[in-house]
Amino acid sequence: MRNTDAINIEEIPEVVYDPTCAKRGALNPLPPTKERITIRLDKDILAWFKQRVHEHGGGNYQTLINEALREYIQGHGTLETVLRRVIREEIHQTQHGCTSQGTADRG
């Protein structure tokens, strides 16, 4: 516990808050390419990204998540490409008697 007996509160200048000088909105406005959202992530996923930031000496875990999502999107092509791939896989499984788990359907 601290000893507060030696503090003379009369020596502390009074702080006057002037609400007319206040500014509304975010302290750090978003760049035009960013949008503020709310997203729910599993705790272990969030912890993983925060750990990566810590291991690299700082930064922003949100930027890391954004980069991971961008990399995923770029690696998987357009929605059309993804849909075509999924449809081809489904047709292949159907023609070869495979279930969705990839094993032969033996009735």
C-alpha positions as CSV (number, residue, x, y, z in Angstrom):
1,M,0.0,0.0,0.0
2,R,1.3,3.5,-0.8
3,N,1.8,6.2,1.7
4,T,-0.3,9.1,0.6
5,D,0.2,11.2,3.7
6,A,3.0,13.2,2.0
7,I,0.8,14.3,-0.9
8,N,-0.5,17.9,-0.7
9,I,-3.5,18.0,-3.0
10,E,-3.5,21.8,-2.8
11,E,-0.3,21.8,-5.0
12,I,-2.1,19.9,-7.8
13,P,-3.5,22.3,-10.4
14,E,-7.2,22.1,-11.1
15,V,-8.0,20.5,-14.5
16,V,-10.8,22.2,-16.3
17,Y,-12.5,20.3,-19.1
18,D,-13.8,22.4,-21.9
19,P,-16.4,20.4,-23.9
20,T,-16.5,23.0,-26.6
21,C,-13.0,21.9,-27.6
22,A,-14.0,18.2,-27.9
23,K,-14.0,16.5,-31.3
24,R,-16.5,13.8,-32.3
25,G,-15.6,10.6,-33.9
26,A,-12.7,8.2,-33.9
27,L,-9.3,9.5,-32.6
28,N,-7.6,7.8,-35.5
29,P,-9.9,8.1,-38.5
30,L,-10.0,5.0,-40.8
31,P,-8.2,5.2,-44.1
32,P,-10.7,5.2,-47.0
33,T,-9.8,1.6,-47.9
34,K,-10.8,0.3,-44.4
35,E,-14.2,-0.4,-42.9
36,R,-14.9,-0.8,-39.2
37,I,-16.8,-4.1,-38.5
38,T,-17.6,-6.4,-35.6
39,I,-16.6,-10.0,-36.0
40,R,-16.7,-12.9,-33.6
41,L,-13.7,-15.2,-33.7
42,D,-12.8,-18.3,-31.7
43,K,-10.6,-17.5,-28.8
44,D,-7.8,-19.8,-30.0
45,I,-7.8,-18.2,-33.5
46,L,-7.5,-14.7,-32.0
47,A,-4.8,-15.8,-29.6
48,W,-2.8,-17.3,-32.5
49,F,-2.8,-14.0,-34.4
50,K,-1.9,-12.0,-31.2
51,Q,0.9,-14.5,-30.5
52,R,2.4,-14.0,-34.0
53,V,2.4,-10.2,-33.5
54,H,4.1,-10.6,-30.1
55,E,6.7,-13.0,-31.6
56,H,7.5,-10.5,-34.3
57,G,8.1,-7.6,-31.8
58,G,4.8,-5.8,-32.1
59,G,2.3,-4.7,-34.7
60,N,-1.4,-5.1,-35.1
61,Y,-3.1,-8.5,-35.0
62,Q,-6.0,-7.0,-37.1
63,T,-3.6,-6.3,-39.9
64,L,-2.3,-9.9,-39.7
65,I,-5.9,-11.2,-40.0
66,N,-6.5,-8.9,-42.9
67,E,-3.3,-10.2,-44.7
68,A,-4.3,-13.8,-44.0
69,L,-7.7,-13.3,-45.5
70,R,-6.3,-11.5,-48.5
71,E,-3.7,-14.3,-49.1
72,Y,-6.5,-16.9,-48.8
73,I,-8.7,-15.0,-51.4
74,Q,-5.8,-14.6,-53.8
75,G,-4.8,-18.2,-53.5
76,H,-8.3,-19.4,-54.2
77,G,-9.2,-17.2,-57.2
78,T,-12.5,-15.8,-58.1
79,L,-15.8,-17.1,-56.8
80,E,-16.4,-18.5,-60.2
81,T,-13.1,-20.4,-60.1
82,V,-13.9,-21.8,-56.6
83,L,-17.5,-22.8,-57.7
84,R,-16.2,-24.6,-60.8
85,R,-13.6,-26.5,-58.7
86,V,-16.2,-27.6,-56.1
87,I,-18.6,-28.7,-58.8
88,R,-15.9,-30.7,-60.7
89,E,-15.0,-32.4,-57.4
90,E,-18.7,-33.2,-56.6
91,I,-19.2,-34.6,-60.2
92,H,-16.1,-36.6,-59.9
93,Q,-17.2,-38.1,-56.6
94,T,-20.6,-38.9,-57.9
95,Q,-19.3,-40.5,-61.1
96,H,-16.8,-42.7,-59.1
97,G,-19.3,-43.7,-56.4
98,C,-17.5,-41.8,-53.6
99,T,-19.2,-40.3,-50.6
100,S,-18.5,-36.7,-49.5
101,Q,-15.7,-38.1,-47.2
102,G,-13.9,-39.5,-50.3
103,T,-14.4,-43.2,-49.5
104,A,-16.1,-45.7,-51.8
105,D,-19.9,-46.0,-51.2
106,R,-20.4,-49.7,-50.6
107,G,-24.0,-49.5,-49.6
